[in-house]
């Protein structure tokens, strides 16, 4: 095992408990930590620039070797309130979907739901110049993370993708997991997981330090919407998601391996 291990953490509100644990209980942890958006975290792990990452689960499709090193994750067992397909029209009237440049995993989840749940085939657009502000009312867009906070009432239709997945499969969902791209010994895994546990146990302190967000309940989000335990149901959901993702046709303009 390399020393120190290079660790990339997604720098979103939903990962703040993990960040808190690493910062407050990780003094003896032999790790160099960087903070990134999901797509950067994924690419760093794929390219070997880091050894461990809190990566969107679609990243697993691009790794020759991977190992989930912690029983904690970013998941949800129903609506998550931060991963949406926003639209001015109902899903059956949507002709185009603009994909989120920050997360391949949620884009794939949207595509899975379009195919298997809503059974519709809108045009999929990557890198739209008017992303998140489509001029055409029949164009929807996928958006994740803190950028969605307080926005769901601004659109006629705000489809919560974790909630829709639950309706389709009856399963929870895993958005991101702690993944290594090489061997990590059990001592590090154990110490690392205890740091994460410390952060989850101190979510009240994390919430108290966060600035308020208009029309968004941060406490409900971190205490209830996000489900951090990678249990058997989420592992089953992850396997199903990866299976369905592998069956999707590649997008012509999809950024390689993002």
Residue pairs with C-beta under 8 A, 6 or more apart in sequence:
1 183
1 184
1 185
1 188
2 51
2 182
3 30
4 30
4 31
4 32
5 30
5 31
5 32
5 51
5 52
5 184
5 188
6 31
6 32
6 34
6 49
6 50
6 51
6 52
7 22
7 31
7 32
7 33
7 34
7 50
7 51
7 52
7 53
8 33
8 34
8 35
8 36
8 40
8 41
8 44
8 45
8 50
8 52
8 53
8 54
8 55
9 15
9 18
9 19
9 22
9 33
9 34
9 35
9 36
9 41
9 53
9 54
10 35
10 36
10 37
10 38
10 41
10 54
10 55
10 74
10 176
11 19
11 35
11 36
11 37
12 37
12 38
12 82
12 145
12 146
13 82
13 145
13 146
13 149
13 210
13 218
13 221
13 222
14 74
14 82
14 145
14 221
14 222
14 226
15 54
15 74
15 176
16 199
16 206
16 210
16 222
17 196
17 199
17 200
17 202
17 203
17 206
17 222
17 228
18 54
18 72
18 196
18 199
18 200
19 35
19 199
20 198
20 199
20 202
20 205
20 206
21 195
21 196
21 197
21 198
21 199
21 200
21 202
22 29
22 31
22 33
22 195
22 196
22 199
24 198
24 199
24 202
25 194
25 195
25 198
25 199
26 33
26 195
28 191
29 188
29 191
29 192
29 195
30 188
31 52
31 192
34 44
34 50
36 44
37 102
38 55
38 56
38 102
38 103
38 105
38 144
38 145
38 176
39 56
39 101
39 102
39 103
39 104
39 255
39 258
41 50
41 53
41 54
41 55
41 56
42 53
42 55
42 56
42 58
42 59
42 62
42 104
42 257
42 258
43 49
43 257
43 258
44 50
44 53
45 52
45 53
45 55
45 59
45 63
45 179
45 181
46 59
46 62
46 63
46 181
46 257
48 181
51 180
51 181
51 182
51 184
52 69
52 178
52 179
52 180
52 181
52 184
52 192
53 59
53 178
53 179
54 74
54 176
54 177
54 178
54 179
55 176
55 177
55 179
56 103
56 104
56 105
56 106
56 175
56 176
57 105
57 174
57 175
57 176
57 177
57 238
57 241
57 242
58 104
58 105
58 108
58 245
59 66
59 104
59 105
59 179
60 66
60 179
60 242
61 242
61 245
61 246
62 257
63 179
63 181
65 181
65 182
66 179
66 180
66 181
67 179
67 180
67 182
67 183
67 184
68 177
68 178
68 179
68 230
69 178
69 179
69 180
69 184
69 188
69 189
69 192
69 193
70 177
70 178
70 189
70 192
70 193
70 196
70 230
71 193
71 229
71 230
72 178
72 193
72 196
72 197
72 200
72 228
72 229
72 230
73 174
73 175
73 176
73 177
73 178
73 228
73 229
73 230
73 234
74 174
74 175
74 176
74 177
74 226
74 228
75 172
75 173
75 174
75 175
75 226
75 227
75 228
75 229
75 230
75 234
76 162
76 172
76 173
76 175
76 225
76 226
76 227
77 166
77 172
77 173
77 227
77 233
78 162
78 163
78 166
78 172
79 160
79 162
79 163
79 166
79 225
80 160
80 161
80 162
80 163
80 173
80 175
80 225
80 226
81 148
81 152
81 160
81 216
81 220
81 221
81 225
82 144
82 145
82 146
82 148
82 149
82 221
82 225
83 106
83 109
83 142
83 143
83 144
83 145
83 148
83 160
83 161
83 162
83 175
84 142
84 143
84 144
84 148
84 151
84 152
84 158
84 159
84 160
84 161
85 91
85 97
85 110
85 113
85 140
85 141
85 142
85 157
85 158
85 159
85 161
86 132
86 140
86 141
86 143
86 151
86 152
86 154
86 155
86 157
86 158
86 159
87 94
87 139
87 140
87 141
87 155
87 156
87 157
87 158
87 159
88 137
88 138
88 140
88 155
88 156
88 157
89 137
89 138
89 140
89 156
89 157
90 157
91 114
91 118
91 120
91 140
91 157
91 159
92 118
92 120
93 138
94 120
94 122
94 138
94 139
94 140
95 122
95 123
95 136
95 138
95 139
96 122
96 123
96 124
96 125
96 134
96 136
96 138
96 139
96 140
97 110
97 114
97 122
97 123
97 124
97 125
97 139
97 140
97 141
97 142
98 125
98 128
98 130
98 131
98 132
98 134
98 139
98 140
98 141
98 142
99 107
99 110
99 124
99 125
99 126
99 128
99 141
99 142
99 251
100 106
100 107
100 131
100 141
100 142
100 143
100 144
101 126
101 127
101 131
102 144
102 145
103 144
103 145
104 254
104 255
104 258
105 175
105 176
106 142
106 144
106 161
106 175
107 142
108 241
108 245
108 248
109 161
109 165
109 173
109 241
110 142
110 161
111 124
111 248
112 165
112 241
112 244
112 245
112 248
113 159
113 161
113 164
113 165
113 168
114 120
114 121
114 122
115 121
115 248
116 168
116 244
117 164
117 165
117 167
117 168
122 140
124 251
125 139
126 251
126 253
126 254
126 255
127 253
127 255
128 134
128 141
131 141
132 141
132 143
132 147
134 140
134 141
140 157
142 161
143 151
149 213
149 215
149 216
150 213
150 214
150 215
150 216
151 158
152 158
152 160
153 215
161 173
162 172
162 173
162 175
165 171
165 173
165 237
166 172
166 173
169 237
169 240
171 233
171 234
171 236
171 237
171 240
172 227
172 231
172 233
172 234
172 237
173 234
173 237
173 241
174 230
174 234
174 235
174 237
174 238
174 241
177 230
177 238
178 192
178 196
199 206
200 228
203 222
203 223
206 222
207 218
207 219
207 222
207 223
210 218
212 218
227 234
